[in-house]
Amino acid sequence: MKDISCYRDMIIGTWVEQFIDGQSLETNFRRVHTFDRSDQRIIMHTNDLNNGDRELVLVNLTYIVNCEMISTHGIYYEENHTHLFAREEKVLRFTDSTLRVRIIEEGVNGSLMVPSESEVIYKKVSKENHNASTIQNMWELSLSSDPNIEPFRISFQADGSYLFYLKVKKGNEGSEDDTKGVNDEGDGGLDENEERWEIMEDEGRYVVFDSFLITSFFDNPILGATTKKGVAYWDISFVYKEKDDETGNRINKAISLTWSAVENIEGQLFEKYFLFTVVLPL
């Protein structure tokens, strides 16, 4: 009974998949698992739709902890179909920040989906999750693994949405409402050859789990959406650097943000990354 209580308490929280059978998971294939005290297990993953779009899905299931075994089951709906999910896991190791389990069996509608004896390592999301608020800034691209990508800005909002900005000529067509409040120098004094930051028409959504970022977007080839809707997962990190003013006094900290992702392209794994600097108010 002591073991049951221990594992039951320790598993409460949110966990991000990191490795399976010793191999680092491709970023977009990671799933996020949340265990709560009401015996509910929520699995967040990406679903590929028949029309080529991708969507973020939350699957609500029930779990039971019995000694070192975690049993999960439930019914969920996806693409207008009902699915019966079952999973048996054996806990191999707990630490304050990681969970290692062996999947004894996982299946949907009676068909095995994961080979038996697969091992998965999860990383626990901290209760503080400071990066969820740190990311709430305006960021400008300063470096990319793809040299063909033009600079852009992205602003993460507190309500879970983000705004995407591209630099355009003043003479280009666009609504005044789309650019309101985003020009570096205001509308006054710009000629037709000067540039401004223009907000895209659609807002994206995001969620942060410590060093793991999930973005959803609409028709955005820069972030990887080749169809109307897309979802992409990223590893993120922040770097803080003291910044001096013109007189040499330390006034604030300059922050940089790195996104990186692992993609499988024709059977080979490639890393792509974006490096941003924060756009600080004057």
C-alpha positions in Angstrom: 0.0 0.0 0.0 2.9 2.3 0.6 4.1 1.8 -2.9 0.7 2.5 -4.3 0.4 5.7 -2.4 3.9 6.8 -3.4 3.5 6.2 -7.1 0.0 7.7 -7.1 1.3 11.0 -5.6 4.4 11.2 -7.7 2.7 10.7 -11.0 0.4 13.7 -10.5 1.4 16.5 -13.0 2.2 17.0 -16.6 4.9 15.0 -18.5 6.4 15.4 -22.0 7.7 12.4 -23.9 11.4 12.6 -24.6 12.8 9.2 -25.6 11.4 5.9 -26.7 13.7 2.8 -26.6 16.7 5.0 -26.1 16.1 7.1 -29.2 15.2 10.8 -29.0 11.7 11.4 -30.4 11.2 13.5 -33.4 9.8 16.8 -32.0 6.5 16.6 -33.7 5.8 13.0 -32.5 6.1 13.9 -28.8 3.0 13.7 -26.7 2.1 15.5 -23.5 0.5 13.5 -20.7 -1.3 15.1 -17.7 -2.3 13.0 -14.6 -4.7 14.7 -12.1 -6.0 13.6 -8.7 -9.5 12.8 -10.1 -7.9 9.8 -12.0 -8.1 11.6 -15.3 -5.2 11.3 -17.8 -5.2 13.8 -20.7 -3.0 13.0 -23.7 -2.2 15.9 -26.0 -1.1 14.9 -29.5 -1.3 15.9 -33.1 -3.7 14.2 -35.5 -3.2 14.1 -39.3 -6.5 14.7 -41.1 -7.5 13.2 -44.4 -7.2 16.6 -46.2 -3.6 17.1 -45.2 -4.3 19.4 -42.3 -3.1 18.8 -38.8 -4.9 19.5 -35.6 -4.1 19.4 -31.9 -6.1 16.8 -30.0 -6.9 16.3 -26.3 -7.8 12.7 -25.3 -9.5 12.3 -21.9 -8.9 8.9 -20.3 -9.1 7.2 -16.9 -6.0 5.8 -15.2 -5.4 3.5 -12.1 -2.1 3.0 -10.3 -1.6 -0.4 -8.8 1.9 -0.8 -7.2 4.3 -0.2 -10.1 1.6 -0.6 -12.8 -0.3 2.2 -14.5 -3.4 1.1 -16.3 -5.1 3.6 -18.7 -8.3 3.1 -20.6 -11.2 5.1 -22.1 -13.3 6.0 -25.1 -12.5 9.0 -27.2 -13.8 10.5 -30.4 -11.7 11.4 -33.4 -12.8 12.3 -37.0 -16.4 11.3 -36.2 -15.4 7.8 -35.0 -15.4 6.2 -31.5 -12.2 4.7 -30.4 -11.5 2.4 -27.4 -8.1 3.0 -25.9 -6.1 0.7 -23.4 -2.6 1.0 -22.1 -0.5 -0.9 -19.5 2.7 0.5 -18.3 5.2 -0.6 -15.7 7.1 2.1 -13.8 10.9 1.5 -14.0 12.2 4.6 -12.4 11.0 7.9 -10.8 13.1 11.0 -10.1 11.9 14.5 -9.3 11.9 15.4 -13.0 11.8 12.2 -15.0 9.6 9.1 -15.3 10.8 6.0 -17.1 8.2 3.3 -18.0 7.9 0.1 -20.0 4.8 -0.1 -22.1 3.6 -3.6 -21.7 0.7 -3.0 -24.1 -1.1 -0.2 -25.9 -3.9 -0.6 -28.3 -6.9 1.1 -30.0 -10.1 -0.9 -30.7 -8.3 -4.1 -29.8 -5.4 -3.6 -32.2 -1.9 -3.2 -30.7 -0.4 0.1 -31.6 2.9 0.0 -29.7 5.2 -3.1 -29.6 5.4 -4.7 -26.2 8.4 -3.9 -24.0 8.8 -0.4 -25.4 10.4 2.0 -22.9 9.5 5.7 -22.7 11.2 8.4 -20.8 9.1 11.5 -19.8 10.3 14.8 -18.5 8.1 16.5 -15.9 6.8 20.0 -16.3 7.6 22.2 -13.3 4.8 23.7 -11.3 6.2 27.2 -11.9 6.5 26.8 -15.7 8.2 30.2 -15.8 8.8 30.1 -19.6 5.0 30.3 -20.1 5.2 34.0 -19.0 8.8 34.7 -20.2 7.8 34.0 -23.7 5.1 36.7 -23.6 7.1 39.3 -25.5 7.6 40.6 -29.0 10.4 38.6 -30.7 12.3 39.4 -33.9 14.1 36.7 -36.0 17.8 37.2 -36.1 19.1 33.9 -37.4 17.6 30.8 -39.0 18.8 27.4 -40.2 17.1 28.3 -43.5 18.9 31.3 -45.0 16.0 31.9 -47.4 13.5 32.9 -44.6 12.9 36.6 -44.4 13.0 38.3 -41.0 9.7 38.2 -39.1 8.3 39.1 -35.7 6.1 37.1 -33.4 4.3 38.3 -30.3 3.0 35.8 -27.8 -0.1 37.0 -25.9 -1.2 36.1 -22.4 -4.4 34.5 -23.7 -2.6 31.8 -25.6 -2.6 33.4 -29.0 0.3 34.8 -30.9 0.5 37.4 -33.7 2.8 37.0 -36.7 4.4 40.0 -38.4 6.1 40.4 -41.8 8.0 43.4 -43.1 6.3 45.0 -46.1 6.7 48.2 -48.2 4.3 51.0 -47.3 3.2 51.1 -50.9 1.9 47.4 -50.7 -1.8 46.8 -50.3 -3.0 46.1 -46.8 -5.7 47.2 -44.4 -4.9 50.0 -42.0 -6.4 48.0 -39.1 -3.9 45.2 -39.8 -0.9 47.5 -39.1 -2.3 49.7 -36.4 0.2 50.0 -33.6 2.9 47.8 -35.0 5.0 50.3 -37.0 8.4 51.1 -35.5 8.1 54.8 -36.2 4.3 55.2 -36.7 2.7 56.0 -40.0 3.8 59.6 -40.2 6.8 60.3 -42.4 7.0 57.0 -44.3 7.5 57.1 -48.0 6.6 54.4 -50.5 10.0 52.7 -50.2 10.1 52.5 -46.4 9.2 49.3 -44.7 6.9 48.5 -41.8 5.9 45.4 -39.8 2.4 44.2 -40.9 0.4 41.7 -38.9 -0.9 38.6 -40.6 -4.6 38.3 -40.9 -4.9 35.1 -38.8 -3.9 34.5 -35.2 -2.1 31.4 -34.1 -2.3 29.5 -30.8 0.4 28.3 -28.6 1.1 26.5 -25.3 4.4 26.2 -23.3 5.5 23.4 -21.1 8.9 24.5 -19.6 11.3 24.0 -22.6 8.6 22.6 -24.9 6.6 24.8 -27.2 3.5 23.8 -29.3 2.4 26.2 -32.0 -0.7 25.9 -34.2 -1.1 28.1 -37.3 -3.1 28.7 -40.4 -1.4 28.7 -43.9 2.0 29.8 -42.7 4.8 28.3 -44.8 7.5 30.0 -42.7 6.6 27.9 -39.7 6.0 24.8 -41.7 2.3 24.8 -42.7 2.1 23.5 -46.3 -1.7 23.1 -45.9 -4.4 25.3 -44.5 -3.8 24.3 -40.9 -0.7 23.1 -39.1 0.7 22.2 -35.7 4.4 22.1 -34.9 6.4 21.3 -31.7 9.6 23.0 -30.7 12.3 22.8 -28.0 13.0 26.3 -26.7 15.6 28.0 -24.5 16.2 31.5 -23.3 19.5 33.3 -22.9 19.8 36.5 -20.8 22.5 39.1 -21.3 23.1 42.4 -19.6 22.7 45.4 -21.8 24.4 48.8 -21.5 23.0 52.1 -22.4 24.9 54.8 -24.3 26.7 56.0 -21.2 27.8 52.5 -20.3 25.3 52.0 -17.4 23.6 48.6 -17.0 19.9 49.3 -17.7 18.2 46.0 -18.4 18.7 42.5 -19.8 18.6 41.6 -23.5 16.8 38.2 -24.0 17.3 35.8 -26.9 15.0 32.9 -27.6 15.9 29.8 -29.6 13.4 27.4 -31.2 14.7 24.1 -32.5 12.9 21.1 -33.9 13.9 17.7 -35.3 12.2 16.7 -38.6 12.3 13.5 -40.5 12.9 14.3 -44.2 12.9 11.3 -46.5 14.1 9.0 -43.7 16.8 11.3 -42.4 16.6 13.5 -39.2 17.4 17.2 -39.6 17.4 19.9 -37.0 15.9 23.3 -37.9 16.1 26.3 -35.6 15.1 30.0 -35.2 17.0 32.4 -33.1 15.1 35.5 -31.9 15.9 38.6 -29.9 13.3 40.4 -27.8 12.0 43.7 -29.1 12.2 45.9 -26.0 10.2 49.1 -25.7 12.3 52.3 -25.8 
